[in-house]
Amino acid sequence: MAVLRRALYCTPLERAWIRERAEAAGMPVSRFVVACALKEDTEKEPGLVLSEEEQRLLYDRVERLDAVRRGLMDALPGTGVSLFGALAAMHRALSAPGSED
């Protein structure tokens, strides 16, 4: 293999980022730069962060949070006002000048 030496001009911050990405890819910096220039895949395919069980648990908790949100935002039966809206109106009334603490 013939060796060709060239200078690479970049900022110190860019150099640090390149070095970090090369290390993460398990490659020397020079090989990483060549791979990037040739558009080779330099990043490993990320795996799932959560297991299937953890994903299900997260989904279930998000569903419960959404149910609480709907309970706060949906209109109370027989009114056009949500619980959140009623609380906001009470807060405004209590915060109005002349109201007692």
N, C-alpha and C positions, 0 to 999 in steps of 0.2 A: 504494500500500500504506500503510495506516495504521500508525503506529508507536505501540506501547504499551510504556511503560517500567515495569518491575516490579523489585523487589529479589529477589535469590536469596540465601537464607541457608544457608551451609554452612561446614564447617570449612576451614582453610587446606589441609589434606591433601586433602579432597574437591575443593576448587577446583583443586588441582594435577592430580589425576587427571582431572577433567573437561577441563581445558585439554589434557592429553596426549592423551586420546581424541579430542578435537575436532581437534587437529593431525594425528593419525594418520588421521582420516577426511577430512582436507583441507577442514575446515569452520571458519568462525568459531565461537567459543564460543556466542554467542547462537543461531545457526542450529542448532548441534549440540544444545543444550538443547531447542529447539523440536522438532527431529526426534525426540529421545528421548521427549519428552512426547506426541508424536503417534504414537509407535511406528513411525516410519519406519526402514528399514534404514540404520543409520549405520556399520556395519562392513563393510569389503570382504571378499569371500569369499577365504579364504586358499588359496593354491595349494599343490601338493605340495612338500614340502621336499626330498625325494629323487627323483632321476630313476628310471626303471624299472630301469636297470642298477644303480644304487646300492641300490635296494630288493632286487633279486635277490642282490646281494653280501651285504647285511645278513642276508637270510633264510638264505643258505648258511652264514654264520658262526654264526648262532644255532643252526642244525641241528647244526653241528660241536660247539658248546658243549654242546648237549643230549646228544650222543653221549658226550662226556667225562663229563657228570654221571651218565648212566646207568651208565657204566663204574665210577664211584666208588660209586654207590648200590645197584646190583643185586648180589644175592648171588653170591659166587664159586662156581664149579661144585663140586658135592658138599658145599657148606656152606650154612649159613643166615646167613653173615656177609658183609657187603659189604667192599670194600677200605677204604672210609671207616670202617666199623665196626672193622675190624682195626687200622687206624692209630690210631683213638681208644682202643682197648684197650691198644695198645702205649704210647701216651702216658700213659694212667692208670697202667700198671705202672711206667713209668720215673719218674713223678712221685710215686709212693707213698713214704711215709717209709721210710728204710733202703735205698732203691735208689741205685745209683751213677750219677753223671753221665757 
